[in-house]
Amino acid sequence: MKTFVQGKNPRNDVQFAATVAYFHRFVAPADTRKTEINKDDLQEGCRLAGRARLKNPYQTLFNAHNLGLLDKGESGLFAINSVGEN
């Protein structure tokens, strides 16, 4: 994940959230892929990418949703959408 995140070079936490969601959906090994992520996945993404942990990862996911990068799924879950893929 670290190499992938470095290649995408997200400029802020919201872009980082979209990057983590994209990684989990399309890039992760097939047996670990998931269509939706939660706040724990985002914090784990911070750890794996060598970034500082987020103070409120759920709020970061919600902000990415409000900006149109992620779709809100079931309770606390978010999925990358076509806008966030770009």
N, C-alpha and C positions, 0 to 999 in steps of 0.2 A: 504494500500500500504506500509506503514512504516514497518509492520511486515514482509511482503513478501520481501522487499528490504533487510532488516536486515538478513533474512534467506539466501538470495543469496549472500550477502556480496560482491558486486562489488568492484574491486580494483582500478578502475579509472573511469573517466567520460564516456568513450566509453562503458565500460561494464555496467555502470549505464543506459546509453541510451538503450542498448539491454534489460536490465532488465525491464525498463519502457515499452518498446514496447511489451515484452512478457506478462507483467501484463495486459496491455490493451487488448491484443488479447485472452488470455486464462484464466485469473484469475479474472478479474473485474466482478462485477455483470452483468448478461446476458444483461440487458437493457442498459448498458453503454459500452459494449465491442466495440472495433473498430479494424479493420485490419491494419490500418496505423496511425502513430502519426506524429505530427508536432512539431515545436520548442516550441509552447505554452504548448502542452501536456508534453514535457520534463521539462519545467520550473515548471509546476504544480506538476509534479512528485517530483522535488526537494523540493518544499514546503511541500508536503504531507509526504515525507520521512525524513524531518528534515535536509536536506542537503543545503549547500550554493548554491545560485542561480548561474547558469552558465553565464559567460560573453558573450559567443556567442553560444547559444544552437544549432543554425542551423549548425555551423561548427562542433560541437560535433556529430550531427547526420550524417553529411557528412563524418567525419572521421570513424565513425562506418560502414558506407557504404563502404568506401575504404578498410577497414580491413575485409570486407566480412560478417559482422554480421547483416547488414540490407540491404534490397533491396530498391532502390529508386523508388518511385511511381510518381504520378502526382506532380505538382508544390509544392515543399516544404514538401512532404509527404514521409515517410519511413515506411517499414514493416519488421518485424522480419522474418528471413529465417531459414532454417534448421541448418545452422552453428551457428547462433545467439541463437537458442533454446538450444544449448548444452553448 
